[in-house]
Amino acid sequence: MRNDDASIQPLLISKKQAADALGVCLRTVEYLIAAKRLPMRKLGRRTLIPYRALIEFARHDHPNGGEMR
């Protein structure tokens, strides 16, 4: 059985793709990684974020209303 290419979700995405998906700037994603609120993987020189972790982060109920300091 073959999956349609449109239904395949990426396993890892770039910091820029993560920022676009969350609707925030790249710097905010870098802050979230540094604060250990988003996991990351290094693949050579690239920093990639697990797509599933990004979805979980977006669904998480933040005590400060999702605002960044």
mmCIF file of the N, C-alpha and C atoms, coordinates in Angstrom:
data_MODEL
# 
_entry.id   MODEL 
# 
loop_
_atom_site.group_PDB 
_atom_site.id 
_atom_site.type_symbol 
_atom_site.label_atom_id 
_atom_site.label_alt_id 
_atom_site.label_comp_id 
_atom_site.label_asym_id 
_atom_site.label_entity_id 
_atom_site.label_seq_id 
_atom_site.pdbx_PDB_ins_code 
_atom_site.Cartn_x 
_atom_site.Cartn_y 
_atom_site.Cartn_z 
_atom_site.occupancy 
_atom_site.B_iso_or_equiv 
_atom_site.pdbx_formal_charge 
_atom_site.auth_seq_id 
_atom_site.auth_comp_id 
_atom_site.auth_asym_id 
_atom_site.auth_atom_id 
_atom_site.pdbx_PDB_model_num 
ATOM 1   N N  . MET A 1 1  ? 0.848  -1.167 0.000  1.00 0.00 ? 1  MET A N  1 
ATOM 2   C CA . MET A 1 1  ? 0.000  0.000  0.000  1.00 0.00 ? 1  MET A CA 1 
ATOM 3   C C  . MET A 1 1  ? 0.895  1.232  0.000  1.00 0.00 ? 1  MET A C  1 
ATOM 4   N N  . ARG A 1 2  ? 0.601  2.197  -0.847 1.00 0.00 ? 2  ARG A N  1 
ATOM 5   C CA . ARG A 1 2  ? 1.428  3.378  -0.997 1.00 0.00 ? 2  ARG A CA 1 
ATOM 6   C C  . ARG A 1 2  ? 0.700  4.606  -0.447 1.00 0.00 ? 2  ARG A C  1 
ATOM 7   N N  . ASN A 1 3  ? 1.407  5.413  0.355  1.00 0.00 ? 3  ASN A N  1 
ATOM 8   C CA . ASN A 1 3  ? 0.832  6.642  0.891  1.00 0.00 ? 3  ASN A CA 1 
ATOM 9   C C  . ASN A 1 3  ? 0.917  7.751  -0.137 1.00 0.00 ? 3  ASN A C  1 
ATOM 10  N N  . ASP A 1 4  ? -0.056 8.625  -0.142 1.00 0.00 ? 4  ASP A N  1 
ATOM 11  C CA . ASP A 1 4  ? -0.013 9.824  -0.966 1.00 0.00 ? 4  ASP A CA 1 
ATOM 12  C C  . ASP A 1 4  ? 1.039  10.763 -0.391 1.00 0.00 ? 4  ASP A C  1 
ATOM 13  N N  . ASP A 1 5  ? 1.892  11.347 -1.230 1.00 0.00 ? 5  ASP A N  1 
ATOM 14  C CA . ASP A 1 5  ? 2.974  12.208 -0.759 1.00 0.00 ? 5  ASP A CA 1 
ATOM 15  C C  . ASP A 1 5  ? 2.468  13.381 0.077  1.00 0.00 ? 5  ASP A C  1 
ATOM 16  N N  . ALA A 1 6  ? 1.269  13.872 -0.184 1.00 0.00 ? 6  ALA A N  1 
ATOM 17  C CA . ALA A 1 6  ? 0.726  15.008 0.554  1.00 0.00 ? 6  ALA A CA 1 
ATOM 18  C C  . ALA A 1 6  ? 0.419  14.658 2.000  1.00 0.00 ? 6  ALA A C  1 
ATOM 19  N N  . SER A 1 7  ? 0.225  13.382 2.316  1.00 0.00 ? 7  SER A N  1 
ATOM 20  C CA . SER A 1 7  ? -0.135 12.988 3.675  1.00 0.00 ? 7  SER A CA 1 
ATOM 21  C C  . SER A 1 7  ? 1.079  12.673 4.547  1.00 0.00 ? 7  SER A C  1 
ATOM 22  N N  . ILE A 1 8  ? 2.272  12.694 4.000  1.00 0.00 ? 8  ILE A N  1 
ATOM 23  C CA . ILE A 1 8  ? 3.484  12.374 4.759  1.00 0.00 ? 8  ILE A CA 1 
ATOM 24  C C  . ILE A 1 8  ? 3.930  13.604 5.551  1.00 0.00 ? 8  ILE A C  1 
ATOM 25  N N  . GLN A 1 9  ? 4.074  13.435 6.862  1.00 0.00 ? 9  GLN A N  1 
ATOM 26  C CA . GLN A 1 9  ? 4.539  14.512 7.724  1.00 0.00 ? 9  GLN A CA 1 
ATOM 27  C C  . GLN A 1 9  ? 6.047  14.369 7.913  1.00 0.00 ? 9  GLN A C  1 
ATOM 28  N N  . PRO A 1 10 ? 6.760  15.488 7.930  1.00 0.00 ? 10 PRO A N  1 
ATOM 29  C CA . PRO A 1 10 ? 8.208  15.404 8.145  1.00 0.00 ? 10 PRO A CA 1 
ATOM 30  C C  . PRO A 1 10 ? 8.523  14.976 9.572  1.00 0.00 ? 10 PRO A C  1 
ATOM 31  N N  . LEU A 1 11 ? 9.626  14.290 9.751  1.00 0.00 ? 11 LEU A N  1 
ATOM 32  C CA . LEU A 1 11 ? 10.064 13.905 11.090 1.00 0.00 ? 11 LEU A CA 1 
ATOM 33  C C  . LEU A 1 11 ? 10.816 15.044 11.766 1.00 0.00 ? 11 LEU A C  1 
ATOM 34  N N  . LEU A 1 12 ? 11.621 15.763 10.996 1.00 0.00 ? 12 LEU A N  1 
ATOM 35  C CA . LEU A 1 12 ? 12.410 16.875 11.509 1.00 0.00 ? 12 LEU A CA 1 
ATOM 36  C C  . LEU A 1 12 ? 12.210 18.088 10.604 1.00 0.00 ? 12 LEU A C  1 
ATOM 37  N N  . ILE A 1 13 ? 12.147 19.276 11.208 1.00 0.00 ? 13 ILE A N  1 
ATOM 38  C CA . ILE A 1 13 ? 12.016 20.504 10.418 1.00 0.00 ? 13 ILE A CA 1 
ATOM 39  C C  . ILE A 1 13 ? 13.067 21.512 10.866 1.00 0.00 ? 13 ILE A C  1 
ATOM 40  N N  . SER A 1 14 ? 13.357 22.461 10.011 1.00 0.00 ? 14 SER A N  1 
ATOM 41  C CA . SER A 1 14 ? 14.359 23.479 10.318 1.00 0.00 ? 14 SER A CA 1 
ATOM 42  C C  . SER A 1 14 ? 13.803 24.482 11.324 1.00 0.00 ? 14 SER A C  1 
ATOM 43  N N  . LYS A 1 15 ? 14.699 25.274 11.898 1.00 0.00 ? 15 LYS A N  1 
ATOM 44  C CA . LYS A 1 15 ? 14.276 26.314 12.831 1.00 0.00 ? 15 LYS A CA 1 
ATOM 45  C C  . LYS A 1 15 ? 13.363 27.318 12.132 1.00 0.00 ? 15 LYS A C  1 
ATOM 46  N N  . LYS A 1 16 ? 13.678 27.643 10.891 1.00 0.00 ? 16 LYS A N  1 
ATOM 47  C CA . LYS A 1 16 ? 12.849 28.589 10.123 1.00 0.00 ? 16 LYS A CA 1 
ATOM 48  C C  . LYS A 1 16 ? 11.456 28.022 9.890  1.00 0.00 ? 16 LYS A C  1 
ATOM 49  N N  . GLN A 1 17 ? 11.375 26.748 9.527  1.00 0.00 ? 17 GLN A N  1 
ATOM 50  C CA . GLN A 1 17 ? 10.069 26.112 9.327  1.00 0.00 ? 17 GLN A CA 1 
ATOM 51  C C  . GLN A 1 17 ? 9.279  26.079 10.637 1.00 0.00 ? 17 GLN A C  1 
ATOM 52  N N  . ALA A 1 18 ? 9.961  25.827 11.743 1.00 0.00 ? 18 ALA A N  1 
ATOM 53  C CA . ALA A 1 18 ? 9.300  25.811 13.050 1.00 0.00 ? 18 ALA A CA 1 
ATOM 54  C C  . ALA A 1 18 ? 8.762  27.197 13.394 1.00 0.00 ? 18 ALA A C  1 
ATOM 55  N N  . ALA A 1 19 ? 9.560  28.221 13.128 1.00 0.00 ? 19 ALA A N  1 
ATOM 56  C CA . ALA A 1 19 ? 9.117  29.593 13.395 1.00 0.00 ? 19 ALA A CA 1 
ATOM 57  C C  . ALA A 1 19 ? 7.888  29.933 12.554 1.00 0.00 ? 19 ALA A C  1 
ATOM 58  N N  . ASP A 1 20 ? 7.916  29.570 11.296 1.00 0.00 ? 20 ASP A N  1 
ATOM 59  C CA . ASP A 1 20 ? 6.769  29.820 10.420 1.00 0.00 ? 20 ASP A CA 1 
ATOM 60  C C  . ASP A 1 20 ? 5.526  29.077 10.908 1.00 0.00 ? 20 ASP A C  1 
ATOM 61  N N  . ALA A 1 21 ? 5.702  27.832 11.323 1.00 0.00 ? 21 ALA A N  1 
ATOM 62  C CA . ALA A 1 21 ? 4.572  27.025 11.783 1.00 0.00 ? 21 ALA A CA 1 
ATOM 63  C C  . ALA A 1 21 ? 3.960  27.594 13.059 1.00 0.00 ? 21 ALA A C  1 
ATOM 64  N N  . LEU A 1 22 ? 4.797  28.119 13.957 1.00 0.00 ? 22 LEU A N  1 
ATOM 65  C CA . LEU A 1 22 ? 4.306  28.683 15.209 1.00 0.00 ? 22 LEU A CA 1 
ATOM 66  C C  . LEU A 1 22 ? 3.850  30.127 15.062 1.00 0.00 ? 22 LEU A C  1 
ATOM 67  N N  . GLY A 1 23 ? 4.236  30.772 13.974 1.00 0.00 ? 23 GLY A N  1 
ATOM 68  C CA . GLY A 1 23 ? 3.879  32.177 13.777 1.00 0.00 ? 23 GLY A CA 1 
ATOM 69  C C  . GLY A 1 23 ? 4.713  33.110 14.622 1.00 0.00 ? 23 GLY A C  1 
ATOM 70  N N  . VAL A 1 24 ? 5.961  32.723 14.861 1.00 0.00 ? 24 VAL A N  1 
ATOM 71  C CA . VAL A 1 24 ? 6.886  33.533 15.653 1.00 0.00 ? 24 VAL A CA 1 
ATOM 72  C C  . VAL A 1 24 ? 8.157  33.771 14.834 1.00 0.00 ? 24 VAL A C  1 
ATOM 73  N N  . CYS A 1 25 ? 9.033  34.613 15.351 1.00 0.00 ? 25 CYS A N  1 
ATOM 74  C CA . CYS A 1 25 ? 10.285 34.866 14.639 1.00 0.00 ? 25 CYS A CA 1 
ATOM 75  C C  . CYS A 1 25 ? 11.308 33.768 14.954 1.00 0.00 ? 25 CYS A C  1 
ATOM 76  N N  . LEU A 1 26 ? 12.322 33.704 14.130 1.00 0.00 ? 26 LEU A N  1 
ATOM 77  C CA . LEU A 1 26 ? 13.386 32.711 14.284 1.00 0.00 ? 26 LEU A CA 1 
ATOM 78  C C  . LEU A 1 26 ? 14.065 32.841 15.645 1.00 0.00 ? 26 LEU A C  1 
ATOM 79  N N  . ARG A 1 27 ? 14.222 34.055 16.104 1.00 0.00 ? 27 ARG A N  1 
ATOM 80  C CA . ARG A 1 27 ? 14.862 34.283 17.395 1.00 0.00 ? 27 ARG A CA 1 
ATOM 81  C C  . ARG A 1 27 ? 14.082 33.657 18.554 1.00 0.00 ? 27 ARG A C  1 
ATOM 82  N N  . THR A 1 28 ? 12.766 33.677 18.458 1.00 0.00 ? 28 THR A N  1 
ATOM 83  C CA . THR A 1 28 ? 11.937 33.063 19.491 1.00 0.00 ? 28 THR A CA 1 
ATOM 84  C C  . THR A 1 28 ? 12.153 31.559 19.528 1.00 0.00 ? 28 THR A C  1 
ATOM 85  N N  . VAL A 1 29 ? 12.255 30.937 18.361 1.00 0.00 ? 29 VAL A N  1 
ATOM 86  C CA . VAL A 1 29 ? 12.519 29.497 18.301 1.00 0.00 ? 29 VAL A CA 1 
ATOM 87  C C  . VAL A 1 29 ? 13.893 29.204 18.905 1.00 0.00 ? 29 VAL A C  1 
ATOM 88  N N  . GLU A 1 30 ? 14.872 30.034 18.600 1.00 0.00 ? 30 GLU A N  1 
ATOM 89  C CA . GLU A 1 30 ? 16.202 29.841 19.175 1.00 0.00 ? 30 GLU A CA 1 
ATOM 90  C C  . GLU A 1 30 ? 16.167 29.990 20.697 1.00 0.00 ? 30 GLU A C  1 
ATOM 91  N N  . TYR A 1 31 ? 15.365 30.929 21.198 1.00 0.00 ? 31 TYR A N  1 
ATOM 92  C CA . TYR A 1 31 ? 15.198 31.088 22.641 1.00 0.00 ? 31 TYR A CA 1 
ATOM 93  C C  . TYR A 1 31 ? 14.569 29.827 23.246 1.00 0.00 ? 31 TYR A C  1 
ATOM 94  N N  . LEU A 1 32 ? 13.537 29.312 22.611 1.00 0.00 ? 32 LEU A N  1 
ATOM 95  C CA . LEU A 1 32 ? 12.857 28.117 23.117 1.00 0.00 ? 32 LEU A CA 1 
ATOM 96  C C  . LEU A 1 32 ? 13.794 26.915 23.164 1.00 0.00 ? 32 LEU A C  1 
ATOM 97  N N  . ILE A 1 33 ? 14.671 26.806 22.177 1.00 0.00 ? 33 ILE A N  1 
ATOM 98  C CA . ILE A 1 33 ? 15.658 25.719 22.164 1.00 0.00 ? 33 ILE A CA 1 
ATOM 99  C C  . ILE A 1 33 ? 16.661 25.915 23.305 1.00 0.00 ? 33 ILE A C  1 
ATOM 100 N N  . ALA A 1 34 ? 17.172 27.140 23.458 1.00 0.00 ? 34 ALA A N  1 
ATOM 101 C CA . ALA A 1 34 ? 18.148 27.429 24.509 1.00 0.00 ? 34 ALA A CA 1 
ATOM 102 C C  . ALA A 1 34 ? 17.550 27.213 25.897 1.00 0.00 ? 34 ALA A C  1 
ATOM 103 N N  . ALA A 1 35 ? 16.262 27.507 26.046 1.00 0.00 ? 35 ALA A N  1 
ATOM 104 C CA . ALA A 1 35 ? 15.581 27.343 27.334 1.00 0.00 ? 35 ALA A CA 1 
ATOM 105 C C  . ALA A 1 35 ? 15.114 25.900 27.553 1.00 0.00 ? 35 ALA A C  1 
ATOM 106 N N  . LYS A 1 36 ? 15.453 25.009 26.621 1.00 0.00 ? 36 LYS A N  1 
ATOM 107 C CA . LYS A 1 36 ? 15.088 23.587 26.693 1.00 0.00 ? 36 LYS A CA 1 
ATOM 108 C C  . LYS A 1 36 ? 13.572 23.371 26.663 1.00 0.00 ? 36 LYS A C  1 
ATOM 109 N N  . ARG A 1 37 ? 12.860 24.301 26.046 1.00 0.00 ? 37 ARG A N  1 
ATOM 110 C CA . ARG A 1 37 ? 11.410 24.144 25.907 1.00 0.00 ? 37 ARG A CA 1 
ATOM 111 C C  . ARG A 1 37 ? 11.058 23.476 24.590 1.00 0.00 ? 37 ARG A C  1 
ATOM 112 N N  . LEU A 1 38 ? 11.995 23.475 23.655 1.00 0.00 ? 38 LEU A N  1 
ATOM 113 C CA . LEU A 1 38 ? 11.859 22.738 22.393 1.00 0.00 ? 38 LEU A CA 1 
ATOM 114 C C  . LEU A 1 38 ? 13.118 21.897 22.224 1.00 0.00 ? 38 LEU A C  1 
ATOM 115 N N  . PRO A 1 39 ? 12.972 20.609 21.975 1.00 0.00 ? 39 PRO A N  1 
ATOM 116 C CA . PRO A 1 39 ? 14.148 19.778 21.740 1.00 0.00 ? 39 PRO A CA 1 
ATOM 117 C C  . PRO A 1 39 ? 14.687 20.020 20.328 1.00 0.00 ? 39 PRO A C  1 
ATOM 118 N N  . MET A 1 40 ? 15.936 19.729 20.154 1.00 0.00 ? 40 MET A N  1 
ATOM 119 C CA . MET A 1 40 ? 16.530 19.858 18.825 1.00 0.00 ? 40 MET A CA 1 
ATOM 120 C C  . MET A 1 40 ? 17.496 18.721 18.587 1.00 0.00 ? 40 MET A C  1 
ATOM 121 N N  . ARG A 1 41 ? 17.795 18.498 17.318 1.00 0.00 ? 41 ARG A N  1 
ATOM 122 C CA . ARG A 1 41 ? 18.770 17.492 16.893 1.00 0.00 ? 41 ARG A CA 1 
ATOM 123 C C  . ARG A 1 41 ? 19.756 18.176 15.966 1.00 0.00 ? 41 ARG A C  1 
ATOM 124 N N  . LYS A 1 42 ? 21.017 17.849 16.113 1.00 0.00 ? 42 LYS A N  1 
ATOM 125 C CA . LYS A 1 42 ? 22.034 18.364 15.192 1.00 0.00 ? 42 LYS A CA 1 
ATOM 126 C C  . LYS A 1 42 ? 22.283 17.305 14.128 1.00 0.00 ? 42 LYS A C  1 
ATOM 127 N N  . LEU A 1 43 ? 22.254 17.719 12.895 1.00 0.00 ? 43 LEU A N  1 
ATOM 128 C CA . LEU A 1 43 ? 22.552 16.847 11.767 1.00 0.00 ? 43 LEU A CA 1 
ATOM 129 C C  . LEU A 1 43 ? 23.602 17.592 10.947 1.00 0.00 ? 43 LEU A C  1 
ATOM 130 N N  . GLY A 1 44 ? 24.848 17.276 11.214 1.00 0.00 ? 44 GLY A N  1 
ATOM 131 C CA . GLY A 1 44 ? 25.927 18.060 10.626 1.00 0.00 ? 44 GLY A CA 1 
ATOM 132 C C  . GLY A 1 44 ? 25.889 19.458 11.217 1.00 0.00 ? 44 GLY A C  1 
ATOM 133 N N  . ARG A 1 45 ? 25.806 20.461 10.359 1.00 0.00 ? 45 ARG A N  1 
ATOM 134 C CA . ARG A 1 45 ? 25.712 21.839 10.833 1.00 0.00 ? 45 ARG A CA 1 
ATOM 135 C C  . ARG A 1 45 ? 24.277 22.310 11.014 1.00 0.00 ? 45 ARG A C  1 
ATOM 136 N N  . ARG A 1 46 ? 23.340 21.492 10.601 1.00 0.00 ? 46 ARG A N  1 
ATOM 137 C CA . ARG A 1 46 ? 21.930 21.881 10.676 1.00 0.00 ? 46 ARG A CA 1 
ATOM 138 C C  . ARG A 1 46 ? 21.340 21.581 12.044 1.00 0.00 ? 46 ARG A C  1 
ATOM 139 N N  . THR A 1 47 ? 20.512 22.487 12.517 1.00 0.00 ? 47 THR A N  1 
ATOM 140 C CA . THR A 1 47 ? 19.747 22.284 13.744 1.00 0.00 ? 47 THR A CA 1 
ATOM 141 C C  . THR A 1 47 ? 18.319 22.003 13.325 1.00 0.00 ? 47 THR A C  1 
ATOM 142 N N  . LEU A 1 48 ? 17.813 20.836 13.703 1.00 0.00 ? 48 LEU A N  1 
ATOM 143 C CA . LEU A 1 48 ? 16.474 20.418 13.309 1.00 0.00 ? 48 LEU A CA 1 
ATOM 144 C C  . LEU A 1 48 ? 15.621 20.145 14.544 1.00 0.00 ? 48 LEU A C  1 
ATOM 145 N N  . ILE A 1 49 ? 14.338 20.368 14.394 1.00 0.00 ? 49 ILE A N  1 
ATOM 146 C CA . ILE A 1 49 ? 13.389 20.191 15.491 1.00 0.00 ? 49 ILE A CA 1 
ATOM 147 C C  . ILE A 1 49 ? 12.438 19.060 15.129 1.00 0.00 ? 49 ILE A C  1 
ATOM 148 N N  . PRO A 1 50 ? 12.235 18.108 16.038 1.00 0.00 ? 50 PRO A N  1 
ATOM 149 C CA . PRO A 1 50 ? 11.262 17.054 15.760 1.00 0.00 ? 50 PRO A CA 1 
ATOM 150 C C  . PRO A 1 50 ? 9.864  17.648 15.574 1.00 0.00 ? 50 PRO A C  1 
ATOM 151 N N  . TYR A 1 51 ? 9.234  17.304 14.470 1.00 0.00 ? 51 TYR A N  1 
ATOM 152 C CA . TYR A 1 51 ? 7.909  17.838 14.148 1.00 0.00 ? 51 TYR A CA 1 
ATOM 153 C C  . TYR A 1 51 ? 6.908  17.524 15.254 1.00 0.00 ? 51 TYR A C  1 
ATOM 154 N N  . ARG A 1 52 ? 6.960  16.326 15.774 1.00 0.00 ? 52 ARG A N  1 
ATOM 155 C CA . ARG A 1 52 ? 6.033  15.921 16.834 1.00 0.00 ? 52 ARG A CA 1 
ATOM 156 C C  . ARG A 1 52 ? 6.213  16.787 18.079 1.00 0.00 ? 52 ARG A C  1 
ATOM 157 N N  . ALA A 1 53 ? 7.455  17.142 18.417 1.00 0.00 ? 53 ALA A N  1 
ATOM 158 C CA . ALA A 1 53 ? 7.717  17.997 19.578 1.00 0.00 ? 53 ALA A CA 1 
ATOM 159 C C  . ALA A 1 53 ? 7.138  19.391 19.365 1.00 0.00 ? 53 ALA A C  1 
ATOM 160 N N  . LEU A 1 54 ? 7.177  19.870 18.136 1.00 0.00 ? 54 LEU A N  1 
ATOM 161 C CA . LEU A 1 54 ? 6.609  21.180 17.821 1.00 0.00 ? 54 LEU A CA 1 
ATOM 162 C C  . LEU A 1 54 ? 5.088  21.162 18.013 1.00 0.00 ? 54 LEU A C  1 
ATOM 163 N N  . ILE A 1 55 ? 4.448  20.092 17.570 1.00 0.00 ? 55 ILE A N  1 
ATOM 164 C CA . ILE A 1 55 ? 3.003  19.944 17.744 1.00 0.00 ? 55 ILE A CA 1 
ATOM 165 C C  . ILE A 1 55 ? 2.665  19.898 19.234 1.00 0.00 ? 55 ILE A C  1 
ATOM 166 N N  . GLU A 1 56 ? 3.420  19.126 20.008 1.00 0.00 ? 56 GLU A N  1 
ATOM 167 C CA . GLU A 1 56 ? 3.180  19.038 21.452 1.00 0.00 ? 56 GLU A CA 1 
ATOM 168 C C  . GLU A 1 56 ? 3.379  20.391 22.126 1.00 0.00 ? 56 GLU A C  1 
ATOM 169 N N  . PHE A 1 57 ? 4.396  21.120 21.720 1.00 0.00 ? 57 PHE A N  1 
ATOM 170 C CA . PHE A 1 57 ? 4.633  22.444 22.291 1.00 0.00 ? 57 PHE A CA 1 
ATOM 171 C C  . PHE A 1 57 ? 3.450  23.363 22.005 1.00 0.00 ? 57 PHE A C  1 
ATOM 172 N N  . ALA A 1 58 ? 2.951  23.342 20.796 1.00 0.00 ? 58 ALA A N  1 
ATOM 173 C CA . ALA A 1 58 ? 1.835  24.209 20.415 1.00 0.00 ? 58 ALA A CA 1 
ATOM 174 C C  . ALA A 1 58 ? 0.562  23.843 21.181 1.00 0.00 ? 58 ALA A C  1 
ATOM 175 N N  . ARG A 1 59 ? 0.394  22.600 21.544 1.00 0.00 ? 59 ARG A N  1 
ATOM 176 C CA . ARG A 1 59 ? -0.797 22.153 22.275 1.00 0.00 ? 59 ARG A CA 1 
ATOM 177 C C  . ARG A 1 59 ? -0.679 22.342 23.779 1.00 0.00 ? 59 ARG A C  1 
ATOM 178 N N  . HIS A 1 60 ? 0.529  22.566 24.258 1.00 0.00 ? 60 HIS A N  1 
ATOM 179 C CA . HIS A 1 60 ? 0.780  22.665 25.691 1.00 0.00 ? 60 HIS A CA 1 
ATOM 180 C C  . HIS A 1 60 ? 0.090  23.896 26.274 1.00 0.00 ? 60 HIS A C  1 
ATOM 181 N N  . ASP A 1 61 ? -0.499 23.738 27.442 1.00 0.00 ? 61 ASP A N  1 
ATOM 182 C CA . ASP A 1 61 ? -1.159 24.841 28.123 1.00 0.00 ? 61 ASP A CA 1 
ATOM 183 C C  . ASP A 1 61 ? -0.114 25.599 28.945 1.00 0.00 ? 61 ASP A C  1 
ATOM 184 N N  . HIS A 1 62 ? 0.314  26.742 28.459 1.00 0.00 ? 62 HIS A N  1 
ATOM 185 C CA . HIS A 1 62 ? 1.361  27.520 29.122 1.00 0.00 ? 62 HIS A CA 1 
ATOM 186 C C  . HIS A 1 62 ? 0.786  28.336 30.271 1.00 0.00 ? 62 HIS A C  1 
ATOM 187 N N  . PRO A 1 63 ? 1.402  28.284 31.455 1.00 0.00 ? 63 PRO A N  1 
ATOM 188 C CA . PRO A 1 63 ? 0.886  29.012 32.600 1.00 0.00 ? 63 PRO A CA 1 
ATOM 189 C C  . PRO A 1 63 ? 0.894  30.532 32.416 1.00 0.00 ? 63 PRO A C  1 
ATOM 190 N N  . ASN A 1 64 ? 1.772  31.050 31.569 1.00 0.00 ? 64 ASN A N  1 
ATOM 191 C CA . ASN A 1 64 ? 1.813  32.500 31.356 1.00 0.00 ? 64 ASN A CA 1 
ATOM 192 C C  . ASN A 1 64 ? 1.040  32.909 30.103 1.00 0.00 ? 64 ASN A C  1 
ATOM 193 N N  . GLY A 1 65 ? 0.149  32.067 29.642 1.00 0.00 ? 65 GLY A N  1 
ATOM 194 C CA . GLY A 1 65 ? -0.674 32.413 28.499 1.00 0.00 ? 65 GLY A CA 1 
ATOM 195 C C  . GLY A 1 65 ? 0.054  32.321 27.174 1.00 0.00 ? 65 GLY A C  1 
ATOM 196 N N  . GLY A 1 66 ? 1.224  31.693 27.155 1.00 0.00 ? 66 GLY A N  1 
ATOM 197 C CA . GLY A 1 66 ? 1.978  31.545 25.915 1.00 0.00 ? 66 GLY A CA 1 
ATOM 198 C C  . GLY A 1 66 ? 2.870  32.720 25.588 1.00 0.00 ? 66 GLY A C  1 
ATOM 199 N N  . GLU A 1 67 ? 2.900  33.733 26.483 1.00 0.00 ? 67 GLU A N  1 
ATOM 200 C CA . GLU A 1 67 ? 3.726  34.903 26.216 1.00 0.00 ? 67 GLU A CA 1 
ATOM 201 C C  . GLU A 1 67 ? 5.188  34.602 26.507 1.00 0.00 ? 67 GLU A C  1 
ATOM 202 N N  . MET A 1 68 ? 6.055  35.199 25.720 1.00 0.00 ? 68 MET A N  1 
ATOM 203 C CA . MET A 1 68 ? 7.491  35.064 25.936 1.00 0.00 ? 68 MET A CA 1 
ATOM 204 C C  . MET A 1 68 ? 7.968  36.280 26.717 1.00 0.00 ? 68 MET A C  1 
ATOM 205 N N  . ARG A 1 69 ? 8.962  36.092 27.554 1.00 0.00 ? 69 ARG A N  1 
ATOM 206 C CA . ARG A 1 69 ? 9.529  37.226 28.300 1.00 0.00 ? 69 ARG A CA 1 
ATOM 207 C C  . ARG A 1 69 ? 10.759 37.725 27.630 1.00 0.00 ? 69 ARG A C  1 
# 
